[in-house]
């Protein structure tokens, strides 16, 4: 883990996705020259190797994109979400969260083959990354900080806060979830233990 912030004597660390070294295999695929040129231009723009770019594309497909049609997910422009969020009141937020919870449960079960806190967090993390929402998971001893920066407005902050609190409460009914919320950022802090990792199951 990489040390990010020192707060008194506690060290805040960014949670790593895996502690195991993955086995790799060299393979080759035949692609058009135009596709190769596009990949090369993109890798130069991102300042990464073409190999790393292709690996990122394939990982995103395996973790998220291949499920989109199967779970009925469609992309929605950010501007539309921002406009819709401007009219949400507390009752609307409650209604949306009540609708989302069973949908999330069904999608997690379909994508992961089971439904628990680790699978749920990982699925939501994959969704946020695929949607361009900034997300980070940091640890501080037994505390876990989940940082979500969406830039969609205060109503969406309140909706994200309530949704995650209810998800944590479902699996950890006795655990208190602390939340810091701004117009564009939500930070949820919960005690999950020093050995909790959503990618280890």
trRosetta pair geometry for C-beta under 8 A, 3 or more apart (Angstrom, degrees):
i j d omega theta_ij theta_ji phi_ij phi_ji
1 13 4.1 40 153 175 131 134
1 14 6.4 175 -163 65 87 60
1 15 7.1 -32 -120 -116 115 26
1 16 5.4 -126 -90 -25 71 108
1 139 7.3 -60 -145 46 156 117
2 13 6.6 147 72 -155 40 82
2 14 5.3 0 58 37 94 110
3 6 7.2 18 175 -61 117 86
3 11 5.7 -55 -131 -172 103 117
3 12 7.7 99 -160 73 62 51
3 13 5.9 -52 -102 -100 45 83
4 12 5.3 -63 65 103 101 93
4 13 6.3 146 5 -123 93 28
4 14 5.4 97 -44 -35 127 90
4 138 6.3 -75 35 -127 147 129
5 11 7.8 157 84 -161 51 49
5 12 4.2 3 59 50 95 123
5 138 7.9 27 25 -172 108 152
6 10 7.7 156 -161 83 53 47
6 11 5.8 -24 -110 -109 71 70
6 12 7.5 -150 -78 20 24 81
7 10 5.1 -21 72 68 90 96
7 11 7.8 169 28 -93 71 21
7 12 6.2 53 -1 -23 110 109
7 140 7.3 -11 41 -135 124 137
10 140 5.1 45 164 -173 121 106
10 141 6.1 -75 -138 -16 103 109
11 140 6.9 -178 84 -130 38 70
12 138 5.2 24 177 162 98 128
12 139 7.2 162 -156 81 53 36
12 140 4.7 -26 -99 -81 70 102
12 145 7.1 -6 -147 17 115 138
13 138 6.2 162 81 -161 34 77
13 139 5.0 -20 62 60 92 87
13 140 7.3 160 15 -76 70 49
14 136 6.6 -67 -130 -170 98 105
14 137 7.3 93 -163 80 62 57
14 138 5.4 -47 -98 -103 46 79
14 139 7.9 63 162 15 3 77
15 137 4.2 -39 32 109 128 103
15 138 6.4 -152 -17 -101 82 20
15 139 5.3 96 -74 -25 88 103
15 144 7.4 26 -59 -138 135 100
15 197 6.5 169 -172 -122 115 82
15 198 7.9 61 142 17 149 92
16 19 6.4 94 97 -70 131 70
16 197 7.6 -24 73 -132 66 129
17 199 4.8 46 -168 4 66 169
18 22 7.2 51 107 -47 154 100
18 199 5.7 -91 -66 118 76 132
18 200 7.4 142 -115 -74 65 85
19 197 8.0 -117 -16 -77 103 176
19 200 7.8 10 14 -84 98 127
31 35 4.5 -99 164 83 115 131
31 36 5.7 140 95 -54 112 85
31 39 8.0 45 112 -7 157 139
32 35 4.6 96 59 6 85 102
32 36 7.0 -147 96 -5 46 86
33 36 5.5 -53 -149 37 35 115
33 37 6.3 37 152 -21 67 104
34 37 5.7 -53 -149 35 32 111
34 38 6.4 32 153 -19 65 105
35 38 5.6 -53 -148 35 33 112
35 39 6.4 33 154 -17 65 105
36 39 5.8 -56 -149 38 31 110
36 40 6.2 32 153 -21 65 107
37 40 5.6 -53 -146 36 31 114
37 41 6.3 32 155 -19 65 104
38 41 5.8 -52 -147 35 31 110
38 42 6.3 29 154 -17 64 107
39 42 5.8 -57 -147 38 30 111
39 43 6.3 30 156 -20 66 107
39 50 5.6 75 139 -146 105 106
39 53 6.3 156 -169 104 88 135
39 54 6.7 24 -157 -69 135 93
40 43 5.9 -55 -146 35 29 109
40 44 6.5 29 154 -19 63 105
40 50 5.9 -26 -97 -88 59 128
41 44 5.8 -55 -151 35 31 111
41 45 6.4 31 152 -20 65 107
42 45 5.6 -54 -147 36 32 112
42 46 6.2 18 158 -6 67 111
42 53 6.0 131 106 -157 106 150
43 46 5.9 -62 -142 48 30 102
43 48 5.6 -100 -155 78 78 69
43 49 6.2 -16 -171 156 131 17
43 50 4.4 -92 -43 -82 166 60
43 52 7.4 123 -134 60 108 87
43 53 4.4 -111 -89 -21 94 145
44 47 7.3 25 -177 -76 32 43
46 53 6.5 131 55 -93 143 111
48 52 4.4 -99 165 81 115 132
48 53 5.6 141 93 -54 113 85
48 56 8.0 50 111 -13 158 137
49 52 4.7 98 58 5 82 99
49 53 7.0 -145 97 -5 45 86
50 53 5.4 -52 -147 37 37 115
50 54 6.3 36 156 -18 68 104
51 54 6.1 -55 -147 37 27 107
51 55 6.4 30 152 -19 62 108
52 55 5.6 -56 -149 37 31 114
52 56 6.4 34 153 -21 65 104
53 56 5.7 -54 -151 34 31 112
53 57 6.5 30 152 -19 65 105
54 57 5.6 -52 -148 35 34 113
54 58 6.3 30 155 -16 66 107
55 58 5.9 -58 -146 40 29 108
55 59 6.2 30 156 -20 65 109
56 59 5.8 -55 -144 37 28 111
56 60 6.3 28 157 -18 64 107
57 60 6.0 -57 -150 36 27 109
57 61 6.5 28 152 -20 62 107
58 61 5.5 -53 -149 35 33 114
58 62 6.3 29 155 -17 67 106
59 62 5.9 -56 -145 39 31 108
59 63 6.0 17 162 -9 67 114
60 63 6.1 -61 -137 45 26 102
60 64 5.9 -40 -177 40 63 107
60 65 5.9 55 132 -16 81 112
60 129 7.8 -133 -117 119 98 112
60 130 6.4 136 -160 -100 103 92
61 64 7.4 -93 -130 59 11 64
61 65 4.4 -51 -124 52 53 122
61 66 5.6 69 168 -38 73 93
62 66 6.4 11 -115 2 27 129
63 126 4.8 -144 149 -134 113 133
64 67 6.4 -86 -168 36 34 105
64 68 7.2 47 152 -54 73 91
64 126 4.7 -177 -71 160 111 112
64 127 6.9 159 -127 -82 125 46
64 129 7.8 -161 -34 75 153 96
64 130 4.5 -142 136 -63 165 147
65 68 5.8 -28 -159 -15 44 116
65 130 7.2 176 -61 -134 74 134
66 70 7.8 15 138 2 62 122
67 70 5.2 -76 -160 50 55 113
67 71 5.4 24 155 -4 94 114
67 73 7.5 50 112 13 81 128
67 107 7.7 102 155 -163 134 94
67 110 7.3 131 -151 115 121 110
67 111 5.3 0 -110 -101 160 106
68 71 6.7 -76 -146 46 20 90
68 73 4.5 -94 -149 65 72 107
68 74 7.9 109 176 -78 105 35
69 72 7.6 32 -174 -75 31 31
69 73 7.8 -80 -53 44 21 74
70 110 7.0 -171 129 156 117 137
71 106 7.9 151 -139 113 101 95
71 107 4.9 60 -145 -119 142 101
71 110 6.3 161 -86 79 105 148
71 111 7.4 -23 -54 -52 139 104
76 80 5.5 -103 172 72 97 128
76 81 5.9 105 117 -50 118 99
77 80 4.9 94 69 1 86 102
77 81 7.5 -159 98 -2 48 85
78 81 5.7 -60 -155 39 38 110
78 82 6.2 39 151 -22 71 106
78 132 7.7 -67 -69 77 124 132
78 151 7.9 6 -168 95 131 98
78 152 7.0 -129 -163 -99 86 91
79 82 5.6 -52 -147 35 33 113
79 83 6.4 33 154 -19 65 104
80 83 5.7 -54 -150 36 32 111
80 84 6.3 29 154 -17 66 107
81 84 5.8 -54 -144 39 31 109
81 85 6.1 35 156 -24 65 108
81 152 5.4 -49 124 -142 112 126
81 156 7.0 51 158 -83 106 140
82 85 5.8 -56 -148 34 28 114
82 86 7.0 38 153 -32 60 99
82 152 5.4 -140 -88 -154 70 67
82 153 5.7 120 -144 -19 73 120
83 86 6.0 -49 -161 16 33 115
83 87 7.9 11 153 -5 59 103
84 87 6.6 -73 -168 38 39 100
84 88 7.1 50 143 -44 70 101
85 88 5.5 -41 -152 4 45 120
85 152 5.5 120 -19 149 163 98
85 153 4.5 147 112 66 134 128
85 154 7.9 152 155 58 115 47
85 155 4.1 171 -178 69 85 118
85 156 4.7 -42 -122 -39 143 94
85 159 7.8 -113 -125 0 100 133
86 153 6.3 -73 -72 -179 67 168
86 155 6.8 -158 -77 4 18 138
87 92 7.6 101 117 -42 73 174
87 155 7.9 5 52 -74 30 172
88 92 4.3 -138 -148 92 74 135
88 93 5.6 87 166 -57 118 83
88 96 7.6 -33 -134 -8 128 140
88 155 4.0 122 58 -170 118 138
88 156 7.9 111 31 -57 150 54
88 158 7.8 -175 111 67 125 119
88 159 7.0 -28 151 -53 162 120
89 92 5.2 100 47 9 59 104
89 93 7.2 -118 104 -6 32 91
90 93 5.7 -55 -149 35 32 112
90 94 6.4 35 154 -20 65 104
90 158 7.9 -83 -103 151 66 144
91 94 5.7 -52 -150 35 32 113
91 95 6.4 32 152 -19 64 107
92 95 5.7 -58 -150 36 31 111
92 96 6.3 28 155 -18 67 106
93 96 5.9 -54 -145 37 30 108
93 97 6.3 29 157 -17 65 107
93 155 7.0 -149 -75 -170 113 84
93 158 5.7 -51 -120 115 158 107
93 159 4.9 -139 -138 -90 99 80
93 162 6.1 105 154 25 115 153
94 97 6.0 -58 -147 38 28 109
94 98 6.3 28 155 -19 64 108
94 162 7.5 -95 -90 165 54 159
95 98 5.8 -56 -150 36 29 112
95 99 6.5 27 152 -17 64 106
96 99 5.7 -57 -150 38 33 110
96 100 6.0 31 154 -22 68 110
96 159 6.1 -19 86 -139 134 124
97 100 5.6 -55 -141 37 31 112
97 101 6.4 42 161 -35 65 99
97 159 6.6 -166 -61 -156 96 77
97 162 5.2 -77 -81 115 154 116
97 163 5.1 -151 -124 -84 99 75
97 166 6.3 113 172 13 125 151
98 101 6.4 -41 -146 16 26 113
99 102 7.6 -73 -174 38 31 93
99 103 6.7 20 147 -11 67 120
100 103 5.5 -72 -151 44 38 113
100 104 5.8 38 158 -24 78 107
100 163 6.1 -28 91 -122 144 122
101 104 5.9 -54 -146 34 27 109
101 105 6.5 28 155 -19 62 106
101 163 7.6 -165 -72 -142 80 81
101 166 6.5 -71 -92 119 127 133
101 167 7.6 -168 -121 -77 91 78
101 170 8.0 152 -154 -61 120 146
102 105 5.3 -51 -145 36 37 116
102 106 6.3 37 157 -18 68 103
103 106 6.0 -55 -149 37 29 108
103 107 6.2 24 155 -15 65 111
104 107 5.8 -60 -144 41 29 108
104 108 6.1 29 159 -20 66 108
104 120 6.9 60 153 -144 114 97
104 123 7.4 144 -165 102 86 132
104 124 7.4 10 -146 -73 124 99
104 167 7.5 -62 112 -97 154 120
105 108 6.0 -56 -145 36 26 108
105 109 6.4 24 157 -17 62 109
105 115 5.7 32 -155 -136 77 149
105 120 8.0 -19 -98 -104 55 112
106 109 5.9 -58 -150 38 29 111
106 110 6.3 26 154 -18 65 109
107 110 5.7 -56 -146 38 31 111
107 111 6.0 17 161 -9 68 112
107 123 6.7 147 116 176 100 145
108 111 6.1 -62 -138 45 27 101
108 112 5.5 -17 177 20 68 119
108 115 5.1 97 101 -111 117 84
108 119 5.3 113 -177 130 112 106
108 120 5.3 -19 -112 -95 159 63
108 123 4.8 -134 -104 -2 86 163
109 112 6.9 -66 -116 56 16 83
109 113 7.2 18 -172 -155 51 6
109 114 6.6 -11 -125 -149 66 7
109 115 4.8 -33 -73 -50 88 106
111 123 5.9 122 74 -112 141 119
112 115 7.4 126 71 -77 119 47
112 119 4.1 146 134 -153 171 124
112 122 7.4 109 -89 74 135 120
112 123 6.5 -97 -34 -59 122 116
114 119 5.9 172 85 -31 79 163
115 119 6.2 -123 -126 78 30 134
115 120 6.8 54 -161 -60 72 98
116 119 5.3 88 50 17 70 103
116 120 6.8 -133 96 -9 31 96
116 171 6.9 95 -170 -118 62 133
116 201 7.3 174 67 -139 127 151
117 120 5.6 -60 -144 38 28 113
117 121 6.2 26 161 -17 66 107
117 167 7.7 125 -126 154 77 93
117 168 7.5 59 -131 -117 118 53
117 171 4.2 156 -66 140 110 175
117 172 7.3 39 -85 -26 148 98
117 198 7.7 -103 127 -111 75 91
118 121 6.1 -57 -147 37 27 106
118 122 6.3 23 158 -15 64 110
118 196 7.8 -154 -88 -167 99 85
118 197 7.5 40 -130 100 117 44
118 198 4.6 172 -151 -140 70 57
118 199 7.7 -148 -176 -30 106 17
118 200 7.2 -94 -151 63 145 56
118 201 4.6 149 103 -49 147 136
119 122 5.9 -58 -145 39 29 109
119 123 6.2 29 157 -20 65 108
119 198 7.9 -174 -45 -169 17 86
119 201 6.5 -93 -56 69 82 163
120 123 6.0 -57 -148 35 27 109
120 124 6.5 21 156 -12 63 108
120 167 5.9 -175 147 -169 142 124
120 171 7.7 -163 28 -34 144 139
121 124 5.9 -60 -148 41 30 108
121 125 6.1 34 153 -23 66 108
121 146 7.7 -117 -144 -106 114 140
121 198 4.1 -100 88 -121 121 144
122 125 5.5 -53 -146 36 31 116
122 126 6.4 33 154 -20 65 103
122 198 4.6 176 -56 148 86 109
122 199 6.0 123 -104 -84 125 62
123 126 5.8 -52 -149 35 31 111
123 127 6.5 34 151 -20 63 104
124 127 5.5 -50 -148 35 34 115
124 128 6.4 33 155 -19 66 104
124 164 8.0 138 162 -97 167 92
124 167 7.9 -11 -38 -127 152 176
125 128 5.9 -55 -148 36 30 108
125 129 6.4 27 156 -15 65 107
125 135 5.8 180 -138 130 74 153
125 137 7.4 -35 -105 -34 133 125
125 198 6.9 126 -7 103 142 149
126 129 5.9 -55 -145 39 30 109
126 130 6.1 28 157 -17 65 110
127 130 5.9 -62 -147 40 27 108
127 131 6.1 14 158 -11 65 116
128 131 5.8 -65 -143 44 28 105
128 133 4.0 -80 -163 71 86 115
128 134 7.9 -58 158 62 113 13
128 135 4.5 85 111 -41 141 138
128 148 6.7 -101 -134 -132 153 102
129 132 8.0 53 -179 -60 27 20
129 133 7.3 -79 -60 58 25 72
129 135 6.3 -87 -61 34 76 123
133 148 6.5 2 157 -164 118 88
133 149 7.0 169 -177 77 72 51
133 150 5.0 -11 -135 -107 110 73
134 147 7.8 -37 124 122 91 93
134 148 7.3 142 87 -161 63 39
134 149 3.9 -10 67 59 114 105
134 150 7.7 -142 37 -65 73 35
135 146 7.7 -18 -163 -173 90 80
135 147 6.9 150 -157 86 42 64
135 148 5.6 0 -107 -107 79 68
135 149 7.6 -154 -67 26 40 70
136 146 7.9 167 86 -155 49 40
136 147 4.5 -6 59 58 92 112
137 144 6.7 -10 -170 -173 92 100
137 145 7.2 157 -157 82 43 56
137 146 5.6 -7 -107 -106 78 68
137 147 7.5 -162 -73 21 32 77
137 198 7.3 -116 -128 12 172 123
138 144 7.5 155 83 -159 44 52
138 145 4.5 -13 63 59 93 107
138 147 6.9 29 4 -9 105 116
139 143 7.0 146 -161 85 54 56
139 144 5.6 -24 -104 -104 72 68
139 145 7.5 -165 -78 19 23 78
139 194 7.1 100 177 -135 133 59
140 143 4.4 -17 67 67 93 108
140 144 7.9 -175 26 -77 71 24
140 145 6.7 46 -3 -17 109 109
141 194 6.2 -62 178 -84 46 104
142 191 5.2 25 130 -151 104 89
142 192 7.0 -176 175 58 71 43
142 193 5.3 -21 -144 -113 94 25
142 194 5.3 -65 -88 -46 63 73
143 189 5.8 -1 -173 -171 111 100
143 190 7.4 148 -151 78 65 24
143 191 5.8 -47 -96 -93 58 64
143 192 7.9 82 -150 20 20 74
144 189 7.1 165 81 -148 45 52
144 190 5.7 -24 60 65 94 73
144 191 7.5 139 12 -117 82 16
144 192 4.6 -3 -3 21 132 120
144 196 6.4 -67 -56 80 141 130
145 187 6.0 -12 -168 -170 98 101
145 188 7.4 154 -155 79 47 46
145 189 5.1 -14 -100 -98 72 84
146 164 6.9 -160 90 -163 144 149
146 187 7.1 156 78 -155 50 48
146 188 4.6 -10 56 58 103 97
146 189 7.8 -168 20 -73 69 37
146 190 7.7 2 0 16 108 101
147 185 7.1 -14 -169 -167 84 104
147 186 7.7 165 -152 87 40 51
147 187 5.1 -6 -105 -106 73 84
148 160 5.8 -138 96 168 149 148
148 164 8.0 -174 -7 -44 144 149
148 185 6.9 156 85 -154 53 55
148 186 4.7 -6 60 58 103 94
148 187 7.7 -174 24 -77 66 40
148 188 7.8 24 2 0 107 98
149 184 6.0 30 -160 140 76 92
149 185 4.8 -16 -103 -101 76 87
150 156 5.7 -116 104 124 145 130
150 157 7.3 -171 44 -76 120 67
150 160 6.7 176 -18 -43 147 153
150 184 6.3 -155 62 -167 61 63
150 185 7.6 166 17 -89 69 37
150 186 7.6 16 -1 6 110 100
151 184 4.5 21 -91 -145 50 118
152 155 7.9 -83 120 67 94 78
152 156 3.8 7 93 31 119 161
152 157 7.8 174 66 -38 86 67
152 184 7.3 130 23 -125 46 69
153 156 5.4 92 65 13 73 101
153 157 7.3 -128 110 -8 40 91
153 183 6.2 -43 -150 -175 34 88
153 184 7.6 17 -52 -83 17 67
154 157 5.2 -50 -151 31 41 117
154 158 6.5 39 154 -18 69 101
154 181 8.0 90 -148 151 77 109
154 182 7.9 -89 -105 150 82 39
154 183 4.6 -53 -67 -121 82 69
155 158 5.8 -54 -153 36 33 110
155 159 6.4 33 149 -19 66 106
156 159 5.3 -50 -143 37 37 114
156 160 6.1 39 156 -19 68 103
157 160 5.9 -55 -146 38 28 108
157 161 6.2 32 153 -22 63 108
157 181 4.8 126 159 -167 119 106
157 182 6.6 -138 -123 78 158 35
157 183 6.3 -141 -20 -153 143 18
157 184 7.0 -78 -68 -58 118 7
157 185 7.1 20 -116 61 118 24
157 186 5.3 165 -152 -61 79 101
158 161 5.6 -50 -146 35 30 116
158 162 6.4 26 158 -16 64 106
158 181 6.9 78 -78 -178 56 156
159 162 6.0 -58 -148 38 29 106
159 163 6.1 28 156 -20 65 110
160 163 5.8 -56 -143 37 29 112
160 164 6.2 20 163 -11 66 109
160 186 4.9 -162 100 4 123 161
161 164 6.5 -66 -150 41 22 101
161 165 6.2 20 157 -18 63 113
161 179 5.2 81 -145 -165 110 151
161 181 5.4 -32 -68 -83 140 134
161 186 5.3 -151 -69 -138 80 132
161 188 7.3 162 -130 -75 65 104
162 165 5.7 -58 -144 38 29 112
162 166 6.3 25 159 -17 65 108
163 166 6.1 -63 -153 37 26 106
163 167 6.5 25 152 -19 64 107
164 167 5.5 -52 -145 35 36 113
164 168 6.3 34 157 -16 67 104
164 177 7.5 -175 121 178 91 154
164 186 7.4 149 20 136 142 138
164 188 5.2 -115 123 -55 141 162
165 168 5.9 -55 -148 39 30 108
165 169 6.1 31 153 -21 64 110
165 177 5.1 -171 -122 74 80 146
165 179 6.8 -51 -70 -52 116 136
165 188 7.2 -156 -69 -126 70 127
166 169 5.4 -52 -141 38 33 114
166 170 6.4 46 154 -32 63 98
167 170 5.7 -46 -154 22 31 116
167 171 7.2 4 158 3 60 104
168 171 6.5 -74 -156 48 32 93
168 172 5.5 -37 172 46 74 107
168 175 6.6 -95 159 85 106 118
168 177 5.0 105 84 -70 153 138
168 188 7.4 -172 -32 169 146 137
168 190 5.6 -138 -147 -97 147 162
169 172 6.8 -79 -115 71 22 63
169 173 5.7 54 -175 -110 68 55
169 175 7.8 -151 -101 61 49 82
169 177 7.3 -91 -54 -6 81 126
170 173 7.5 11 -136 -68 8 81
172 175 3.7 -6 144 16 120 126
172 190 7.2 122 73 -180 154 131
172 192 7.9 -106 -63 -100 157 76
175 190 5.9 63 148 -163 126 104
175 191 6.1 -146 -148 55 113 87
176 190 7.6 -173 93 -123 44 75
176 191 8.0 42 55 12 73 103
177 188 5.7 -14 -177 -165 109 101
177 189 7.1 148 -165 71 58 47
177 190 4.8 -23 -111 -83 78 106
178 188 7.3 145 79 -160 50 48
178 189 4.3 -19 64 61 102 103
178 190 7.4 -179 24 -68 70 54
179 186 6.7 -25 -161 -165 101 89
179 187 6.9 150 -156 81 49 56
179 188 5.4 -14 -101 -103 80 68
179 189 7.5 -166 -72 20 34 75
180 185 7.9 -8 110 115 90 99
180 186 7.5 155 82 -158 55 42
180 187 4.4 0 54 54 100 107
180 189 7.8 42 -4 -10 95 108
181 185 7.3 180 -148 94 40 58
181 186 5.2 1 -109 -110 80 75
181 187 7.7 -151 -68 28 45 65
182 185 4.8 24 46 47 105 88
182 186 7.9 -149 32 -67 61 45
192 196 3.8 -48 134 12 112 168
193 196 4.9 112 67 -28 86 101
197 200 4.1 56 82 8 111 115
198 201 7.8 -28 -176 -19 38 115
